[in-house]
Amino acid sequence: MRPGDEGRPDRPARGRDQTGATYDRQAPARRPGARAGAGARGPRDTFRGRGAPAESGPVTAYEPRQPRLQVPDSVTADQLDPEARAQLNSLPNDLADSVARYLVAAGLDTDPERSYAYAQAARRLAARVGVVREATGLAAYRTSRWAEALSELRAARRMTGHDEYVPLMADSERALGREDRALALIHEVDASRLDRGTQIELRIVESGIRRDQGLAEAAVVVLQVPELTSSRLRPWSARLFYAYAEALLAAGREDDARDAFARAVDADTDGETDAAERLDELDGVELEDLAELEDEAEFEGEAELEDLAELEDPAESDDDAEE
């Protein structure tokens, strides 16, 4: 965090989604690494212009204009990261402030759909600004709008010249079932120009693709980097260990997978993965078993309270016996 950034939401990091989730499409009710299938939300149409209907073909009618999305009063334009704010300098001051507040709200809101709505509001005002398309793409990715995320991040990449969006773009291609395109996207990037975190995220996506292709051993090899055995933890270490555990499990190496999940648990101080639950599954601990243990403990606790009550009131017990 830069000096003076206290209280300012993090700018959506390039090459990482706003929640810090892995690039294996960690979405609610689905584990990271789960292949997109019938349960995944399908792609939605991208924005087609204010008031225009989503259907293709000639426009014959317009939907009523939606009420303006209200940004909380506590959100201010100066909370936006200075680097992101600099991209808004081409806009009139009032418009730049409005867009900045929408972007801040999108970054702060923990509800993915509401965050997406804020990002869309910013896009309606400033669709030709790279940071706006970046935020829209990230918000679309978080809500499993894969085709839209791909389109928006592609536009952001074209506007800014940054390759840090490629892991998200490749994973969106993977979610759409286009594995060959995803791999081509990964391999066309000059990895030497990327920071190490983004390089690792690319490997995590590629490992997931190899698992999708049934190439479990290849999925393991892709993730065998020096940081895998390093004692130093990085912000992305938990995701690396988790993805490696998934690859090992797919390769039938359950004991090694358990060790990798255990390392992910230790590294995951923010709880961004479900590594602890996966470790419990491998150890044979089921949620039902835990519920039964809790019920037994509650029953025993109630019995102890009844015994204590009788000990505290022996006279009442004697009266009961005489009757």
Secondary structure as the mmCIF struct_conf table of DSSP 4:
data_model
#
loop_
_struct_conf.conf_type_id
_struct_conf.id
_struct_conf.beg_label_comp_id
_struct_conf.beg_label_asym_id
_struct_conf.beg_label_seq_id
_struct_conf.end_label_comp_id
_struct_conf.end_label_asym_id
_struct_conf.end_label_seq_id
TURN_TY1_P TURN_TY1_P1 PRO A 3 GLY A 4
TURN_TY1_P TURN_TY1_P2 GLU A 6 GLY A 7
HELX_LH_PP_P HELX_LH_PP_P1 ARG A 8 ARG A 11
TURN_TY1_P TURN_TY1_P3 ARG A 14 GLY A 15
BEND BEND1 ARG A 16 ARG A 16
TURN_TY1_P TURN_TY1_P4 GLN A 18 THR A 19
TURN_TY1_P TURN_TY1_P5 TYR A 23 ARG A 25
TURN_TY1_P TURN_TY1_P6 PRO A 28 ALA A 29
BEND BEND2 ARG A 30 ARG A 30
TURN_TY1_P TURN_TY1_P7 PRO A 32 GLY A 33
HELX_LH_PP_P HELX_LH_PP_P2 ALA A 34 ALA A 36
TURN_TY1_P TURN_TY1_P8 ALA A 38 GLY A 39
BEND BEND3 ALA A 40 ALA A 40
HELX_LH_PP_P HELX_LH_PP_P3 ARG A 41 PRO A 43
HELX_LH_PP_P HELX_LH_PP_P4 ASP A 45 PHE A 47
BEND BEND4 GLY A 49 GLY A 49
TURN_TY1_P TURN_TY1_P9 ARG A 50 GLY A 51
BEND BEND5 ALA A 54 GLY A 57
HELX_LH_PP_P HELX_LH_PP_P5 GLU A 63 PRO A 72
TURN_TY1_P TURN_TY1_P10 ASP A 73 SER A 74
HELX_RH_3T_P HELX_RH_3T_P1 ALA A 77 GLN A 79
BEND BEND6 LEU A 80 LEU A 80
HELX_RH_AL_P HELX_RH_AL_P1 PRO A 82 ALA A 86
TURN_TY1_P TURN_TY1_P11 GLN A 87 SER A 90
BEND BEND7 LEU A 91 LEU A 91
HELX_RH_AL_P HELX_RH_AL_P2 ASN A 93 LEU A 108
HELX_RH_AL_P HELX_RH_AL_P3 PRO A 112 LEU A 125
TURN_TY1_P TURN_TY1_P12 ALA A 127 ARG A 128
HELX_RH_AL_P HELX_RH_AL_P4 GLY A 130 ARG A 142
TURN_TY1_P TURN_TY1_P13 THR A 143 SER A 144
HELX_RH_AL_P HELX_RH_AL_P5 TRP A 146 THR A 160
TURN_TY1_P TURN_TY1_P14 GLU A 164 TYR A 165
HELX_RH_AL_P HELX_RH_AL_P6 VAL A 166 ALA A 175
TURN_TY1_P TURN_TY1_P15 LEU A 176 GLY A 177
HELX_RH_AL_P HELX_RH_AL_P7 GLU A 179 GLU A 188
BEND BEND8 VAL A 189 VAL A 189
HELX_RH_3T_P HELX_RH_3T_P2 ALA A 191 ARG A 193
BEND BEND9 LEU A 194 LEU A 194
HELX_RH_AL_P HELX_RH_AL_P8 ARG A 196 ASP A 212
TURN_TY1_P TURN_TY1_P16 GLN A 213 GLY A 214
HELX_RH_AL_P HELX_RH_AL_P9 ALA A 216 VAL A 222
TURN_TY1_P TURN_TY1_P17 LEU A 223 LEU A 223
HELX_RH_3T_P HELX_RH_3T_P3 PRO A 226 LEU A 228
BEND BEND10 THR A 229 THR A 229
BEND BEND11 SER A 231 ARG A 232
TURN_TY1_P TURN_TY1_P18 PRO A 235 TRP A 236
HELX_RH_AL_P HELX_RH_AL_P10 SER A 237 ALA A 250
TURN_TY1_P TURN_TY1_P19 ALA A 251 GLY A 252
HELX_RH_AL_P HELX_RH_AL_P11 GLU A 254 ALA A 267
TURN_TY1_P TURN_TY1_P20 THR A 269 ASP A 270
BEND BEND12 THR A 273 THR A 273
HELX_RH_AL_P HELX_RH_AL_P12 ALA A 275 LEU A 282
TURN_TY1_P TURN_TY1_P21 ASP A 283 GLY A 284
HELX_RH_AL_P HELX_RH_AL_P13 LEU A 287 GLU A 312
HELX_RH_AL_P HELX_RH_AL_P14 PRO A 314 GLU A 322
#
